[in-house]
């Protein structure tokens, strides 16, 4: 019998420490609380403590997931971790998680560095593992601590990004109603790499060769060094307005139309970006998921967090069909259809 990969559970965790719009307004007096919310749609972001890492968040999200499912740890065949803030250059953080979670040693584990499109890429990887017969139970983890890379003087990114981790269980299903994860589409344009980047810290430009990077202020008053996260907002916006509609169109044909979709789950970047995409694609607001007010842009975790929020509120239920799209750093973009 044909087996299909299916999402069966999602959990997420946020750090306890928060950064509210009130906090930001005190740091940036020219931006009041209403202005920050109006531009971003975000009220607060959760920020890791000094001793917390992405793997700590990932561990807590996995523990929450594993304690709420009827699947023994011994049955987990694979753990896949999407992160751009690993504990070490090597080994893979997923290997550390396997041991810390008490998963079996026959469990496969690997990291991948993908960012905003990472959840969709992970679903594609899990589908491949399951539908090729290599696994039955895959835990897909997305964990990010972008706050580690943000200069406190850079309001262009500090107002947007929050830290989080999500854990998603993808299982093999014998149901004849599959496929449940379908129509995967991908795209890459590395020419845009420079527009969302931490320039210093990797092998190309090691931190030890740049121990005191210069502090600079841009024309908007944002302060950062080359060891901090840099985002070219206008370039990212232009990329998103071009590539996302192009990819979105490839998900549909005479067998699947817009009318067949119950919800549209896009990367939860910020209110300005999502509103512009929704208008460009002429999507009904009641079908367009927006669940980031309480946590901000959590990079690869935005879509699973949004799905979990919809599940908790009873909006998303079995039988619903979603179009999911991730896009951003890389440039990288990806989309798929999810049948719940």
C-alpha positions in Angstrom: 0.0 0.0 0.0 1.2 3.5 -0.8 2.3 5.5 2.2 1.8 9.3 2.3 3.6 11.8 4.6 1.2 13.7 6.8 1.5 16.4 9.5 0.0 15.0 12.7 1.2 17.3 15.5 2.8 20.7 16.0 4.1 22.4 19.1 6.2 25.5 19.7 8.0 27.4 22.5 9.0 31.0 23.0 11.7 32.3 25.4 10.3 33.9 28.6 12.0 37.2 28.1 10.1 39.7 25.9 10.8 42.8 24.0 7.6 44.9 23.7 6.7 47.9 21.6 6.9 50.0 24.8 10.5 48.8 25.3 11.4 49.7 21.8 9.7 53.1 22.0 11.9 54.0 25.0 15.0 53.1 22.9 13.7 54.8 19.8 11.8 58.0 21.0 11.0 58.9 17.4 8.9 55.7 17.1 5.9 55.6 19.4 4.1 52.3 20.2 1.3 52.9 17.7 3.8 53.5 14.9 5.7 50.4 15.6 2.6 48.2 15.6 1.2 50.0 12.5 4.3 49.2 10.5 5.0 45.7 11.8 1.8 44.3 13.2 3.8 43.0 16.1 3.2 43.8 19.8 6.1 41.9 21.3 9.0 39.6 20.5 10.5 36.9 22.7 14.2 37.0 23.1 16.6 34.3 24.4 18.5 34.9 27.7 22.2 35.2 27.6 22.7 31.4 28.4 20.0 30.2 26.0 20.7 28.8 22.5 18.5 27.7 19.6 19.1 24.1 20.6 17.6 24.8 24.1 14.5 26.1 22.4 14.5 23.2 20.0 14.8 20.7 22.9 11.9 22.3 24.8 9.7 22.3 21.6 10.5 18.6 21.0 9.9 17.7 24.6 6.5 19.4 24.4 5.7 17.6 21.2 6.9 14.2 22.4 4.9 14.5 25.6 1.7 15.2 23.8 1.8 12.5 21.1 1.1 8.8 21.3 4.4 7.8 19.6 7.2 6.4 21.7 10.7 8.0 21.3 12.0 4.6 20.1 9.8 5.0 17.0 11.2 8.3 15.9 13.2 7.5 12.7 14.6 11.0 11.9 15.1 14.4 13.4 15.7 17.3 11.0 16.7 20.7 12.3 16.5 23.9 10.4 18.6 26.6 12.0 20.9 29.5 11.1 22.1 29.8 14.7 23.6 26.4 15.6 25.4 25.7 18.8 28.6 24.9 17.0 30.1 25.0 13.5 30.3 21.2 14.0 28.9 18.8 15.0 25.4 19.2 13.8 23.0 20.4 16.5 20.5 17.7 15.4 23.0 15.1 16.6 23.2 16.8 20.0 19.4 16.9 20.1 19.1 13.2 19.4 21.1 12.4 22.4 19.6 15.0 24.7 16.0 13.9 23.8 16.9 10.2 24.3 16.0 9.3 20.8 17.2 5.9 19.5 20.7 5.6 17.9 19.1 4.2 14.8 17.5 7.7 14.3 18.9 9.8 11.5 19.7 13.4 12.3 21.0 16.4 10.4 20.9 20.2 10.3 20.1 22.4 7.3 20.6 26.2 7.1 17.7 27.7 5.2 15.9 30.5 7.1 12.5 31.8 6.1 11.7 29.1 3.5 13.1 26.4 5.9 9.8 24.9 7.1 8.6 24.2 3.5 12.0 22.7 2.7 11.8 20.5 5.8 8.3 19.3 4.8 9.7 18.3 1.4 12.6 16.5 3.0 10.3 14.6 5.4 8.0 13.7 2.6 10.9 12.2 0.7 12.1 10.2 3.6 8.7 8.8 4.3 7.3 8.2 0.8 10.6 6.5 -0.2 10.3 4.1 2.6 13.2 5.4 4.7 11.2 6.6 7.7 7.8 6.4 9.3 8.1 9.1 11.9 10.0 12.3 11.3 10.4 15.2 13.7 11.0 18.5 11.9 12.4 21.2 14.1 12.8 24.9 13.3 14.8 26.9 15.8 16.2 30.4 15.5 17.8 33.0 17.7 18.3 36.0 15.3 18.4 38.3 18.4 22.0 37.1 18.8 22.9 38.8 15.5 21.0 42.1 16.0 22.6 45.3 17.0 20.4 47.1 19.6 20.8 50.3 17.6 19.3 48.8 14.4 15.5 49.3 14.7 15.1 48.1 11.1 15.5 44.5 12.2 15.1 44.7 16.0 11.4 45.7 15.7 10.7 42.6 13.5 12.6 39.5 14.7 11.9 37.2 17.6 13.4 33.9 18.8 11.4 30.7 18.8 11.4 27.0 18.1 8.7 24.7 16.7 8.6 20.9 16.4 6.4 19.2 13.8 5.7 15.5 13.6 5.3 14.1 10.1 4.1 10.5 9.9 3.5 7.9 7.3 -0.2 7.4 6.6 -1.9 4.5 4.8 -4.9 6.7 4.1 -6.2 6.6 0.5 -6.9 10.3 0.8 -3.3 11.3 0.3 -1.0 12.8 -0.8 -1.3 15.2 2.2 1.9 17.1 1.4 2.0 17.9 -2.3 3.0 20.2 -5.2 6.3 21.3 -3.8 7.9 24.2 -5.6 11.3 25.7 -4.9 13.4 28.7 -6.0 16.8 30.2 -5.3 18.6 33.3 -6.3 21.9 33.6 -4.5 22.6 37.0 -6.1 20.4 38.3 -3.3 22.5 36.8 -0.5 24.1 40.2 0.3 20.7 41.7 1.1 20.0 39.6 4.3 23.3 38.6 5.8 25.7 38.5 8.8 28.9 39.4 7.0 31.4 38.5 9.7 31.7 35.2 11.6 31.9 32.4 9.0 34.9 30.9 7.2 34.8 33.6 4.4 35.3 36.4 7.0 36.3 34.9 10.4 35.5 36.8 13.5 39.0 36.4 14.9 40.4 38.4 11.9 37.9 41.2 12.6 37.9 41.5 16.4 36.6 45.1 16.5 34.4 45.7 13.4 33.6 49.4 12.9 30.2 50.7 14.1 28.3 52.5 11.3 25.1 54.4 11.0 23.0 54.3 7.8 20.9 57.0 6.3 17.9 55.9 8.4 19.8 56.2 11.6 20.2 52.4 12.1 23.5 51.4 13.8 25.3 48.1 13.2 28.7 46.5 12.5 29.5 43.8 9.9 29.3 41.3 12.8 25.5 42.1 13.0 22.5 41.2 10.9 22.0 43.4 7.9 18.8 43.6 6.0 18.2 45.6 2.9 14.5 46.1 3.4 13.5 47.6 0.1 15.4 44.9 -1.8 13.8 42.1 0.3 10.4 43.7 -0.4 11.0 43.9 -4.1 12.2 40.2 -4.2 9.1 39.1 -2.3 6.7 41.0 -4.5 8.2 39.4 -7.6 9.1 35.8 -6.6 6.2 34.9 -4.3 3.5 35.7 -6.8 5.4 33.8 -9.5 5.8 30.7 -7.3 2.2 31.0 -6.0 0.8 30.8 -9.6 2.6 27.4 -10.2 0.7 25.7 -7.3 -2.6 25.9 -9.2 -4.1 24.4 -12.4 -7.4 23.0 -13.5 -7.2 20.3 -10.9 -6.6 22.7 -8.0 -7.9 26.2 -8.0 -7.8 29.1 -5.5 -11.4 28.2 -4.5 -10.1 24.8 -3.3 -7.9 26.5 -0.7 -9.3 27.0 2.9 -6.3 28.9 4.2 -3.2 30.6 2.9 -0.2 30.2 5.2 2.6 32.5 4.2 5.9 33.2 6.0 4.8 35.6 8.7 7.4 38.3 7.9 5.5 41.4 9.1 2.2 43.2 8.5 3.4 45.5 5.8 4.8 42.6 3.7 1.8 40.3 4.2 -0.8 43.0 3.5 1.0 43.9 0.2 1.2 40.2 -0.9 -2.4 39.6 0.0 -3.5 42.6 -2.1 -1.2 41.6 -5.0 -2.6 38.1 -5.1 -6.2 39.2 -4.4 -6.6 36.7 -1.6 -9.6 37.0 0.8 -8.5 38.3 4.2 -10.6 35.7 6.1 -8.5 32.9 4.5 -5.2 34.6 5.0 -3.4 33.6 8.2 -1.7 36.3 10.3 -0.4 35.0 13.6 2.7 36.9 14.6 1.5 39.7 16.8 2.7 37.9 19.9 6.0 36.7 18.7 7.2 38.7 15.7 9.1 37.2 12.7 10.6 33.9 14.0 12.2 33.0 10.6 11.7 29.3 9.9 9.3 28.9 12.7 6.7 31.4 11.5 4.5 29.0 9.5 4.4 26.1 12.1 3.6 28.7 14.9 0.8 30.1 12.7 -0.6 26.7 12.0 -0.5 25.7 15.7 -2.3 28.9 16.6 -5.0 28.2 14.0 -5.4 24.6 15.4 -5.6 25.9 19.0 -8.3 28.4 18.0 -10.3 25.7 16.1 -10.0 27.5 12.8 -7.9 24.7 11.2 -9.4 21.2 11.1 -9.2 17.9 9.4 -10.2 18.1 5.7 -8.9 21.6 5.2 -6.5 22.4 2.4 -3.7 25.0 2.7 -1.3 26.8 0.4 1.9 27.4 2.3 4.8 29.6 1.1 8.1 30.6 2.7 10.5 33.2 1.3 13.5 35.3 2.4 17.1 34.9 3.2 19.2 33.4 0.5 17.3 34.5 -1.6 15.3 31.3 -1.2 11.6 30.6 -1.6 9.4 27.5 -1.5 5.7 26.5 -1.5 3.5 23.5 -1.2 -0.1 22.3 -0.7 -0.9 20.9 2.7 -4.1 18.7 3.2 -4.9 18.5 6.9 
